[in-house]
């Protein structure tokens, strides 16, 4: 009886010790350390610093998309544990933010697709009928624009991941959603009317007359 009790105690202690070890490793790994630091920085930013929040959100989106990517390419039992182990072993180079997007890197597709989804959500929920201010965007305008350009090239690229019909559907959707970028004005002000009556110098002369 005493021997069984001792064995149980030892097993429990080993499990606790292993979990503590894993948590420490996660805190020290580049992936989890960067994720924690970005979340901390985001929570410390004032609401008026919308540009700062967009920049941090963008980098946090990249970090989170790496988990989504590895979840999509990992199979078998204990998938969550396997992905956690993989993320824990990513190097600084592995998690470096992609200033340039690579059509051959499928993690970049996951990343930009998430950016596109979040942009569409803003369009659907913002309440602005015509011109819209930059500050309501979840990420910097320029990177959203770059992401749509990447996605369009991705679906036009000669790959066998998606069928021709699927590519056609995605491209039509991308064209429709990305066209809303034209109606964004570089301002953090809330002077742009949601009912379509523009200001901010008539929304920068209607975005220089739709970029002529």
N, C-alpha and C positions, 0 to 999 in steps of 0.2 A: 504493500500500500504506500509506504513511504517512498519507495523507489519510483513508483508511478507518479507520485506527486512531484518528486524532484525532476523527473523527465518532462512533465507538463510545464513546470516553471522554467526549465531551461529552454524549451521550445518557444514559450511565450517571450522570454527575454531575447532570444535570437530573432524572432519576428520583429519585435520592437526595435532592436538594434539595427536590423536590416532596413527598416522603414526610415529610421533616423539617418542612416548612411545615404539612402537614396535621396532624401530631402536635401541633405547637405550637398550632395553631388549636383542636384538640380539647381540649387542656389548658386553654385560655383560655375556651372557650365555657361558658355557664352550665350546660348539660346535663352535659358531661363533667367539669367542675369539681365540680359538686354530687355527681355519682355517686362521684367519687374521694374527696371529703371524707367522704361517708357511709360508704363502705367502710372508710376509715381509722378513723373514729370507732367503727364496729362492732367492728373488730379490737382496739381499745384498751379496750373495756369488759370488766369482770370478769364471770364467770359468775353471781356473786351479784346483779348489777344486772340482773335479768331484765326489769324494767319499762323500763329504759333501752334494753335490746336490742330489746324489742318496738317501742318508738317509732322507733328508727333503722331497724329492719327494715321497718316500715310505709312509711316515706318512701323507702327503697331499693326496695321493691316498686313504689311509684308510678313512680319513675324508670325502672325496668326495664320496667314495663308500657307506658310510652310507646314504647319500642322495639318491643315486640310489636305494639302498635296500628299503628304506621307500617309495620311489615312486612306487616301484614294488608291495608292499604289501598294499598300500593305495588305496581305491576306493571311489567312490561317487563324489558329486559336490565339487567344490573348493579344488581340490586335492592339488594344489600348496600351498594354504594357510594352509591346514591341515598338510602337510609335514613340512612346515616352522615352524608351531607351535610345532610339534613333535620334530624337531631338536633343537628348542629353549629350550625345556624342558629336553633334555638329560643331564645326570649328568656326572661328571668326570669319574666315573666307566663305564658308558655307552660308552664313546668315547675312553677309554683306548686302546692303540695300542696292538694288539694281537701278543705277542711274540710266543705263541703257538696257533695253529689253531684247531678249534673244528668242527668236522663233523656234530654235531647237531645244529650248529649256521649257518643259511643260509646267514647271512651277511658276514661271512667268505668266503662263496662260491663266492658271488658277488665281494668281494675284490680280491681274488686270480684269478678269471676269468679275471678281468680287467688287472691284472699284466701279465697274459698269453697273452692277446690281445696286450698289449703294447710291450711285448717281440717279438711277431711275427711281429709286424710292424717294429721293428728295423732290424730283419732278412731280411725282404722284401726290406728294403730301404737303408741299410748300405753300400752296394756296395762291401763288402769283400767276396771274392770267397771261402776262406778256413778259416784260423785262424782269430780271431777277438779279439780286446782288450776290457778289462772290461769297459773302460771309456765310450764306446758308449752306454752302457746299461742305461735304464731309472731308474733302482733301483739296490740295491746291489745284486751281483750274488748269494750269499747264500740264500737270501730270495726268489729270483726267482726260484731257485732250490727247495726250500721248498714248494713253491706255486704249482709247477707242481706235486710234490709228493702228496700234499693234494688233488689236483684235480683228480689225478688218483685214490686215495683211495675213493674219494667222488663218482665217477662214478662206482666204483666196489662195493660200499656199497649197501646193500639191502634196497633201498628206492623206493617209487612209484612216485617220482617227474618226472622221465624220463622213457620212455619205454626202453625195452631191446635193440631195434634197435637204439634208440637215444644214449644210453650209448655206444654202440659199435662204432658208428660214432665218438662220442666225444673222446673216448679212442684212436682210430686210429689217430685222429688229434693231440691229446696231445702227443702221442708217436713220431709222425713225427716232431712236432715243438720242443719238449723238447730235442730231440736228438742233436739239434744245440748247446746246452750248452757245449757239449764236445769240441767244437771248440773255446771256449773263453779262453784267457790267461790273467792272473792277471797282467795287465799293463795299465798305462795311456798314454803310449807312442804311437805315430803314426808311429812307425818304422815298424809295420807289414804291408806288402804290400797288397793292395786290389786285386792284380791280382793273388794271391795265392803263390807268391814267398816269403816264410816266412823268418823272422829274429827273433829278441828277442831270441837269442840262438836257432834258428830253432823252434821258438814258443814252448820254453821249451821242446825241443826234442819231438815235436809233441804230446804235452800234455802227456809226459811220456808214449809215444807210446800208445795213446788212453787208458790211465789208465791201460794198460796191462790187 
